[in-house]
């Protein structure tokens, strides 16, 4: 569940909370295209905010963080008038402007 605010939403009655996080939408690579995250899936609620939350590994088991030429897109929180909060995702800045989310499990 995505709140589209900086408040963490509650699970529906009788459902249990599995984790809370930040609403992640997609990444876009400089040369590799991009990847969209379905907001209805648990993978769109990342427990930790990182401007670029992905690493890339090759067949030689060497892994590197995505470069700054790549972009991560987060669901912006909106203010009381329904306007998105100003956003900057440089480094770790921006977490206070991203929609919060909660993943809920099956009923208790």
C-alpha positions as CSV (number, residue, x, y, z in Angstrom):
1,X,0.0,0.0,0.0
2,X,1.4,3.4,-1.0
3,X,0.2,6.5,0.9
4,X,1.4,9.2,-1.5
5,X,2.3,11.1,1.7
6,X,5.2,10.9,4.1
7,X,2.9,8.9,6.5
8,X,3.2,5.1,6.6
9,X,-0.2,3.6,5.7
10,X,-2.0,1.1,7.9
11,X,-2.8,-2.4,6.7
12,X,-6.5,-3.2,6.2
13,X,-8.3,-4.8,9.3
14,X,-7.1,-8.3,10.1
15,X,-4.0,-8.1,7.7
16,X,-0.5,-8.3,9.2
17,X,2.3,-5.9,8.4
18,X,5.3,-7.5,6.8
19,X,7.5,-4.4,6.3
20,X,7.4,-0.6,5.7
21,X,9.4,1.4,3.3
22,X,9.6,3.9,0.5
23,X,7.6,3.8,-2.8
24,X,9.9,2.9,-5.7
25,X,8.7,3.4,-9.3
26,X,11.5,2.7,-11.8
27,X,15.2,3.0,-12.8
28,X,16.6,4.2,-16.1
29,X,20.0,3.4,-17.3
30,X,22.2,5.6,-19.5
31,X,22.7,2.9,-22.1
32,X,20.6,-0.1,-20.8
33,X,17.1,1.3,-21.0
34,X,15.1,1.0,-17.8
35,X,13.0,-1.1,-15.5
36,X,9.5,-0.2,-14.2
37,X,8.3,-1.5,-10.9
38,X,4.6,-2.4,-10.6
39,X,3.2,-0.4,-7.7
40,X,0.9,-3.3,-6.8
41,X,3.8,-5.6,-6.1
42,X,5.8,-5.9,-2.9
43,X,9.0,-5.0,-4.8
44,X,7.8,-1.4,-5.1
45,X,8.1,-0.9,-1.3
46,X,11.8,-0.8,-0.5
47,X,12.8,-0.8,3.2
48,X,15.7,1.5,2.7
49,X,15.8,4.7,0.7
50,X,18.8,5.0,-1.7
51,X,18.9,7.4,-4.6
52,X,20.1,4.4,-6.9
53,X,19.0,1.3,-5.0
54,X,20.5,-1.3,-7.4
55,X,23.8,-3.0,-8.2
56,X,24.9,-4.7,-11.4
57,X,26.8,-8.0,-11.4
58,X,28.5,-9.6,-14.3
59,X,29.2,-13.3,-15.0
60,X,32.6,-13.0,-13.2
61,X,30.8,-12.3,-9.9
62,X,32.0,-8.7,-9.9
63,X,29.3,-6.3,-8.7
64,X,29.2,-2.5,-8.9
65,X,26.7,0.1,-7.9
66,X,24.9,1.9,-10.8
67,X,26.7,5.0,-11.9
68,X,25.5,8.5,-11.4
69,X,24.5,8.5,-15.1
70,X,21.6,6.2,-14.2
71,X,18.4,7.5,-12.5
72,X,16.1,6.1,-9.8
73,X,12.5,7.3,-9.7
74,X,10.5,7.3,-6.5
75,X,6.8,8.1,-6.0
76,X,6.7,11.6,-4.7
77,X,4.7,12.5,-1.6
78,X,2.0,15.2,-2.1
79,X,1.2,18.1,0.2
80,X,-2.3,18.9,1.5
81,X,-3.2,20.6,-1.8
82,X,-2.3,17.5,-3.7
83,X,0.9,18.9,-5.2
84,X,4.1,16.9,-5.2
85,X,6.7,17.9,-2.7
86,X,9.9,19.3,-4.3
87,X,12.3,16.4,-5.0
88,X,16.0,15.9,-5.2
89,X,17.5,12.4,-5.1
90,X,21.2,13.4,-4.9
91,X,22.9,11.0,-2.6
92,X,20.6,10.1,0.3
93,X,18.6,13.4,0.2
94,X,15.0,13.1,-0.7
95,X,13.8,10.4,1.6
96,X,11.6,13.0,3.5
97,X,9.8,13.7,0.2
98,X,9.1,10.2,-1.0
99,X,5.8,8.4,-0.5
100,X,5.8,5.9,2.3
101,X,4.5,2.3,1.9
102,X,3.6,-0.8,3.8
103,X,3.5,-4.4,2.6
104,X,0.7,-6.3,4.2
105,X,0.4,-10.1,4.4
106,X,-2.6,-12.5,4.5
107,X,-5.2,-12.0,7.1
108,X,-4.2,-13.0,10.7
